[in-house]
């Protein structure tokens, strides 16, 4: 099964994609995670992407499509995959369709997580990350057990990413509405789109998504 998650930053795409990937035992492909890892490791790709990510801009299509082309050929993608954070533009969507078609595959479902901008800003300014293992917490929805420190045995002080400031979040939302929102109409026109309200607890939203998948779960 191949699923695409759409939605603005802060809607919970990564969290829900991870839960669903574990349930279906298929690969989760997060371009955001791949890019952030490249930034942490200061790879050539990371250096190219860092400036745009920190300012709230989208990373260029050629970089992202190159990442996806390599990733979908990995062994763990054989039984299916969930795309989290990709595609973000019509050009990327066309490229993904072609990459999958070349492998004799196609998208089965597109889940659009919908959430009000003000709720998104509140969520993202409350997000904290672990610089050691990459774990992500939210002071409102998913706080660490010990205030300010990672739960995964790191005991590392958590930090707020540069792109989680209110100014950058507002810019990311502007970019999303302008450049990524057309994907909703694109996939709706292909009768693949299902919209889910992302307002609520992680468990509540996941229950709504499970209803969409039906017998697959």
C-alpha positions as CSV (number, residue, x, y, z in Angstrom):
1,X,0.0,0.0,0.0
2,X,1.3,3.5,-0.9
3,X,-0.1,6.5,1.1
4,X,0.7,10.2,0.9
5,X,0.2,12.5,3.9
6,X,-0.6,16.1,3.1
7,X,-1.2,19.0,5.5
8,X,0.4,22.2,6.8
9,X,3.5,22.1,9.1
10,X,2.4,21.2,12.6
11,X,-0.6,19.2,11.6
12,X,1.0,16.0,12.8
13,X,2.0,14.3,9.5
14,X,5.2,12.8,10.9
15,X,3.5,11.4,14.1
16,X,0.6,9.9,12.3
17,X,2.7,8.6,9.4
18,X,5.0,6.8,11.9
19,X,2.0,5.2,13.7
20,X,0.4,4.1,10.5
21,X,3.7,2.8,9.1
22,X,4.3,0.7,12.2
23,X,0.7,-0.6,12.1
24,X,0.9,-1.6,8.4
25,X,4.5,-2.7,8.7
26,X,5.6,-0.5,5.7
27,X,8.3,2.1,5.3
28,X,7.8,5.7,6.4
29,X,9.6,8.2,4.1
30,X,10.1,11.6,5.7
31,X,11.9,14.1,3.6
32,X,12.1,16.4,6.6
33,X,13.9,13.8,8.7
34,X,16.3,13.0,5.9
35,X,17.1,16.7,5.3
36,X,17.5,17.4,9.0
37,X,19.9,14.5,9.4
38,X,21.9,15.9,6.5
39,X,22.0,19.3,8.2
40,X,23.2,17.7,11.5
41,X,25.9,15.8,9.6
42,X,26.8,18.9,7.6
43,X,26.7,17.0,4.3
44,X,26.8,18.9,1.0
45,X,23.0,18.3,0.7
46,X,22.6,19.5,4.3
47,X,24.5,22.7,3.7
48,X,22.5,23.5,0.6
49,X,19.2,22.8,2.4
50,X,19.9,24.5,5.8
51,X,19.5,28.1,4.8
52,X,16.2,27.5,3.1
53,X,14.8,25.4,6.0
54,X,15.8,28.0,8.6
55,X,14.1,30.8,6.7
56,X,10.9,28.7,6.1
57,X,11.3,28.3,2.4
58,X,10.8,25.0,0.5
59,X,14.0,23.1,-0.4
60,X,14.4,23.0,-4.2
61,X,12.6,20.2,-6.2
62,X,15.7,18.7,-7.7
63,X,17.2,18.1,-4.2
64,X,14.1,16.6,-2.8
65,X,13.2,14.4,-5.9
66,X,16.7,13.1,-5.9
67,X,16.3,12.0,-2.3
68,X,13.0,10.3,-3.0
69,X,14.4,8.5,-6.1
70,X,17.1,6.9,-4.0
71,X,14.9,6.2,-1.0
72,X,12.1,4.3,-2.8
73,X,14.6,1.8,-4.1
74,X,15.5,0.7,-0.6
75,X,14.7,-2.8,0.5
76,X,12.2,-1.7,3.2
77,X,9.9,-0.1,0.6
78,X,9.1,-3.5,-1.0
79,X,5.8,-4.0,0.8
80,X,4.6,-0.4,0.7
81,X,5.5,3.1,1.9
82,X,4.0,6.3,3.4
83,X,5.3,9.6,2.2
84,X,5.4,12.3,4.9
85,X,6.3,15.8,3.7
86,X,6.4,14.9,0.1
87,X,5.2,15.9,-2.4
88,X,4.8,19.6,-1.6
89,X,4.3,20.9,-5.2
90,X,2.5,19.8,-8.3
91,X,5.9,19.3,-9.9
92,X,7.0,17.0,-7.1
93,X,3.6,15.1,-7.4
94,X,4.1,14.5,-11.1
95,X,7.7,13.3,-10.4
96,X,6.5,10.9,-7.7
97,X,3.8,9.5,-10.0
98,X,6.5,8.9,-12.7
99,X,8.9,7.3,-10.2
100,X,6.3,4.9,-8.9
101,X,5.0,4.1,-12.4
102,X,8.5,3.2,-13.4
103,X,8.4,0.6,-10.6
104,X,4.9,-0.6,-11.6
105,X,3.3,1.0,-8.6
106,X,0.8,3.8,-7.8
107,X,-0.6,5.8,-4.9
108,X,-3.6,4.2,-3.1
109,X,-4.6,7.0,-0.8
110,X,-3.8,10.6,0.0
111,X,-4.6,11.7,3.6
112,X,-5.0,15.5,4.1
113,X,-4.6,16.6,7.7
114,X,-6.5,19.9,8.1
115,X,-5.8,22.3,11.0
116,X,-6.4,26.0,11.8
117,X,-3.3,28.2,11.4
118,X,-3.5,29.6,15.0
119,X,-3.5,26.1,16.4
120,X,-0.5,25.2,14.3
121,X,1.4,28.2,15.6
122,X,0.6,27.3,19.2
123,X,1.7,23.7,18.5
124,X,5.0,24.5,16.8
125,X,6.2,27.1,19.2
126,X,5.7,24.4,21.9
127,X,7.8,21.8,20.0
128,X,11.2,20.7,21.3
129,X,13.8,18.4,19.8
130,X,16.7,16.3,21.1
131,X,20.0,17.1,19.4
132,X,21.4,13.7,20.2
133,X,18.8,11.2,19.0
134,X,16.4,13.4,17.0
135,X,13.3,12.7,19.2
136,X,10.6,15.3,19.0
137,X,8.3,16.4,21.9
138,X,5.6,18.9,22.3
139,X,5.1,20.7,25.6
140,X,1.3,20.6,25.1
141,X,0.6,17.3,23.3
142,X,3.6,15.1,24.1
143,X,5.8,16.6,26.9
144,X,9.0,14.8,28.0
145,X,8.7,12.8,31.3
146,X,11.5,15.0,32.8
147,X,11.0,18.6,32.0
148,X,13.5,19.9,29.4
149,X,15.3,16.5,28.9
150,X,15.0,13.7,26.4
151,X,13.3,10.4,27.5
152,X,15.3,8.1,25.3
153,X,18.2,7.6,27.7
154,X,20.0,10.6,26.3
155,X,19.1,13.0,29.2
156,X,20.1,15.7,26.7
157,X,18.6,19.2,27.2
158,X,15.9,19.7,24.5
159,X,16.0,22.7,22.2
160,X,13.6,24.6,20.0
161,X,14.5,24.5,16.3
162,X,15.3,27.7,14.5
163,X,12.3,27.1,12.2
164,X,9.9,26.8,15.1
165,X,9.9,30.5,15.9
166,X,6.5,32.2,15.3
167,X,8.0,34.4,12.5
168,X,9.4,31.4,10.6
169,X,6.2,29.3,11.2
170,X,4.0,32.1,9.7
171,X,6.3,32.2,6.7
172,X,6.1,28.4,6.3
173,X,2.3,28.6,6.4
174,X,2.3,31.3,3.8
175,X,4.5,29.2,1.6
176,X,2.4,26.1,2.2
177,X,-0.9,27.8,1.3
178,X,0.6,29.4,-1.8
179,X,2.6,26.4,-3.2
180,X,1.4,23.2,-1.6
181,X,-2.4,23.8,-1.2
182,X,-3.0,23.1,-4.9
183,X,-2.0,19.5,-4.2
184,X,-5.3,19.1,-2.4
185,X,-7.2,19.9,-5.6
186,X,-4.7,17.8,-7.7
187,X,-5.3,14.6,-5.7
188,X,-9.0,15.3,-5.2
189,X,-9.3,15.4,-9.0
190,X,-7.7,11.9,-9.1
191,X,-10.3,10.7,-6.4
192,X,-7.5,9.8,-4.0
193,X,-8.0,12.5,-1.4
194,X,-9.5,12.0,2.1
195,X,-9.5,14.9,4.5
196,X,-9.2,14.4,8.3
197,X,-9.4,17.0,11.0
198,X,-6.1,17.1,12.9
199,X,-7.6,18.9,15.8
200,X,-7.5,16.6,18.9
201,X,-5.2,14.1,20.6
202,X,-2.7,12.0,18.7
203,X,-4.9,8.9,19.5
204,X,-8.1,10.6,18.3
205,X,-6.6,11.6,15.0
206,X,-5.1,8.2,14.4
207,X,-8.5,6.6,15.1
208,X,-9.9,8.8,12.3
209,X,-7.2,7.7,9.9
210,X,-7.6,4.0,10.7
211,X,-11.3,4.4,9.7
212,X,-10.1,5.5,6.3
213,X,-7.9,2.5,5.8
214,X,-10.6,0.1,7.0
215,X,-9.9,-3.5,6.4
216,X,-6.2,-2.9,5.9
217,X,-6.0,-2.5,9.7
